[in-house]
Amino acid sequence: MKFDRYSDPGHGWVKAPIDLLIELGILHKITEYSYKRGQFVYLEEDQDLTTFMEAMKANGKEVEYREHISDRSSRIRRYEPFLLGRA
C-alpha cells in the first residue's frame, strides 16, 4: 500500500485512513502527538508510525511512501490533534 509521508525541518508524518487504523486494531494506540483532518490521521514519525508499521507487517501488508518534503513548517501542525474520543 502507498502512503503519503510529509516532513518539515522538525518532524514528519504519514497520512493514514482512520478506517485502516480501525481495521488494524491500533486506533486506541495512537497518541495526541498525531493529527487528524477529515477521515485521515497524520501519524507522527516516532511512536505512532512505529505502531502503524508493526501492525501493517503483522497483517502481511507492505508499505511504500510518496515523499513530500518541505523546508518550511508543515500545515499539518495546524490540524486538530488526534484524540481518540473525537476520532
DAFENNOR-V370351 format. One record per residue. N is the residue number from 1. RES is the residue in three letters. OMEGA is omega as a letter, one per 20 degrees, with the letter a starting at -180 (999 if undefined). Layout:
[[N & RES & OMEGA] [N & RES & OMEGA]]
//
This chain:
[[1 & MET & r] [2 & LYS & r] [3 & PHE & r] [4 & ASP & r] [5 & ARG & a] [6 & TYR & r] [7 & SER & r] [8 & ASP & a] [9 & PRO & a] [10 & GLY & a] [11 & HIS & r] [12 & GLY & a] [13 & TRP & r] [14 & VAL & a] [15 & LYS & a] [16 & ALA & r] [17 & PRO & r] [18 & ILE & a] [19 & ASP & r] [20 & LEU & r] [21 & LEU & r] [22 & ILE & r] [23 & GLU & a] [24 & LEU & a] [25 & GLY & a] [26 & ILE & a] [27 & LEU & a] [28 & HIS & a] [29 & LYS & a] [30 & ILE & a] [31 & THR & r] [32 & GLU & r] [33 & TYR & r] [34 & SER & a] [35 & TYR & a] [36 & LYS & r] [37 & ARG & a] [38 & GLY & a] [39 & GLN & a] [40 & PHE & r] [41 & VAL & r] [42 & TYR & a] [43 & LEU & r] [44 & GLU & a] [45 & GLU & a] [46 & ASP & a] [47 & GLN & a] [48 & ASP & r] [49 & LEU & r] [50 & THR & r] [51 & THR & r] [52 & PHE & a] [53 & MET & r] [54 & GLU & r] [55 & ALA & r] [56 & MET & r] [57 & LYS & r] [58 & ALA & r] [59 & ASN & r] [60 & GLY & a] [61 & LYS & r] [62 & GLU & a] [63 & VAL & r] [64 & GLU & a] [65 & TYR & r] [66 & ARG & a] [67 & GLU & r] [68 & HIS & a] [69 & ILE & a] [70 & SER & r] [71 & ASP & r] [72 & ARG & r] [73 & SER & a] [74 & SER & r] [75 & ARG & r] [76 & ILE & a] [77 & ARG & r] [78 & ARG & r] [79 & TYR & r] [80 & GLU & r] [81 & PRO & a] [82 & PHE & r] [83 & LEU & a] [84 & LEU & a] [85 & GLY & a] [86 & ARG & a] [87 & ALA & 999]]
//
